[in-house]
Amino acid sequence: MLLFTPGPTPVPESVRQAMATPTIHHRTPEFEAIFKEARERLLKLLGMDECVMIASSGTGAMQACMLNLCKSKALTVNAGKFGERFGKIADAMGRDKVELSYEWNTPCSVADVENALNENADIDAIFIQVCESAGGLRHPVEAIAKRAKEINPDIMIVADGITAVGVERIDISNIDALVTGSQKALMLPPGLAMIGLSQAAVEKIGKGEDYYFNLASEIKKQQQNTTAYTAATTLIIGLNAIFDAIEEEGVDALYANTAARACATQAALEAIGFSMYPQTPAPSMSTVFDEDAEPIRKLLKTKYGVNMAGGQDHLKGKIFRINQMGLIPVYESAWVVNAIELALADLGRRAFDGTAGRVFNETYFEKSN
Ligand SMILES: *Cc1c(COP(=O)(O)O)cnc(C)c1O
């Protein structure tokens, strides 16, 4: 079965092999050398001044940012499950919040953020997804961050890049915290969260807040190539292995291949009559709106060996999401669009004529030349 859900993503063989070595103790020069290497490579990938790795799923890192970077009031952007989660974290952590809500296909606008900041001078941090995975939606995070800093240079911009880091180049000029997790574009098992931080964020963190998610104590330890609590040693070994795999072709090639696959998938699906769900699709996943999406997804799973994701809440049964994150062999993506065309024929919706495969191949060839 091909795993084509936008997280978790498949773990490459070389990474699984690297993680199969005997467990080593985390307080040893041997592990510190591994940690140092992973940390340097992560800093380079994120492009930020500082970074921390935490043993938790991605949500832990989102919560750590709320605790350590928002002191008075949060502005959260809810255009799907993950943006909604930032709002719920604010509530759970006792932070006042203003929430901007959108339909899940609609990106947040710079003007709305501007209005919210002008009406609420006490907002000191903005929480937004780079890609909102509920609908595969790309928010204009860079433009929002730039405008917000013009209005209030001290504001913290927390960007959830869990389905954007390792997918596309993000302009981090005005971003203070960039969150990611192991099980998406980094093709690792779940359980490692990572946060890139600006110097301004490090200063605002100060002594930090919370016990387990105290970013000040993590920064202090991790600058010495160790962690405050037991490190996720196996996942950090895996992180070096995935960096090795990415570096075989280079990170720019990874971004270009991801964009080419996303573009070819979209063209192929549009050619057989589908339309994309988000107004501004992110390259991390291809999200298709279809009133009768569930039988297609089911056929792909039972007959064609492809596991795609569906929708949640009001989009349950109405969308399917095809992963584009990671080192995906292009022939697998070509099979996915072909399988969708076959499923349409099975359902009597459209006679099979190979259009999806042809358009995928033509577009991919064009994009990668
Ligand atoms: C997957 C994901 C998360 C993190 O979810 P966890 O299950 O806690 O790892 C957060 N934000 C986005 C946008 C995601 O896609």
Ligand as a Chemical Component Dictionary entry (heavy atoms), coordinates in Angstrom:
data_LIG
# 
_chem_comp.id                   LIG 
_chem_comp.type                 NON-POLYMER 
_chem_comp.pdbx_formal_charge   0 
_chem_comp.three_letter_code    LIG 
# 
loop_
_chem_comp_atom.comp_id 
_chem_comp_atom.atom_id 
_chem_comp_atom.alt_atom_id 
_chem_comp_atom.type_symbol 
_chem_comp_atom.charge 
_chem_comp_atom.model_Cartn_x 
_chem_comp_atom.model_Cartn_y 
_chem_comp_atom.model_Cartn_z 
_chem_comp_atom.pdbx_ordinal 
LIG C1 C1 C 0 0.334  17.521 11.549 1  
LIG C2 C2 C 0 0.222  18.943 11.894 2  
LIG C3 C3 C 0 0.413  19.405 13.211 3  
LIG C4 C4 C 0 0.859  18.573 14.368 4  
LIG O1 O1 O 0 0.129  17.557 14.759 5  
LIG P1 P1 P 0 0.681  16.475 15.778 6  
LIG O2 O2 O 0 -0.306 15.401 15.608 7  
LIG O3 O3 O 0 0.688  17.070 17.117 8  
LIG O4 O4 O 0 2.078  16.106 15.350 9  
LIG C5 C5 C 0 0.302  20.756 13.432 10 
LIG N1 N1 N 0 0.045  21.615 12.455 11 
LIG C6 C6 C 0 -0.113 21.225 11.181 12 
LIG C7 C7 C 0 -0.365 22.253 10.137 13 
LIG C8 C8 C 0 -0.047 19.870 10.857 14 
LIG O5 O5 O 0 -0.195 19.482 9.595  15 
# 
loop_
_chem_comp_bond.comp_id 
_chem_comp_bond.atom_id_1 
_chem_comp_bond.atom_id_2 
_chem_comp_bond.value_order 
_chem_comp_bond.pdbx_ordinal 
LIG C1 C2 SING 1  
LIG C2 C3 SING 2  
LIG C2 C8 DOUB 3  
LIG C3 C4 SING 4  
LIG C3 C5 DOUB 5  
LIG C4 O1 SING 6  
LIG O1 P1 SING 7  
LIG P1 O2 DOUB 8  
LIG P1 O3 SING 9  
LIG P1 O4 SING 10 
LIG C5 N1 SING 11 
LIG N1 C6 DOUB 12 
LIG C6 C7 SING 13 
LIG C6 C8 SING 14 
LIG C8 O5 SING 15 
# 
